[in-house]
Amino acid sequence: MNQNNKIFDGLGRVMNEAAGVADGVRREVETVVKSQATRIVNDMDLVKREDFDALRELVQVQGEEIEALRKELAALRGDKPAS
């Protein structure tokens, strides 16, 4: 009976060590994948979200200004306002 306990204890230690090694491998793979993904994204020269939002707001404001100028120009010309 004592021999069986030693076998199971040894097997339990081996399983715990294997789980630790597997966790280490998982973390290493995650690190490599994240590094590669970051490198790929940086190589693509993507626009940052903050820059995109700022530019979108600027374009919207300019569009409103253009529309106001068109109406003013139409009024000066005596044109009928467009629908």
JOSUL-V280687 format. One record per pair of residues at least 24 apart in sequence whose ideal C-beta (glycine too) atoms are under 8 Angstrom apart, sorted by the first residue. I is the first residue (numbers start at 0). J is the second residue. Records with the same first field share a line. If there is no record, write none. Layout:
# JOSUL-V280687
I->J, J
This chain:
# JOSUL-V280687
none
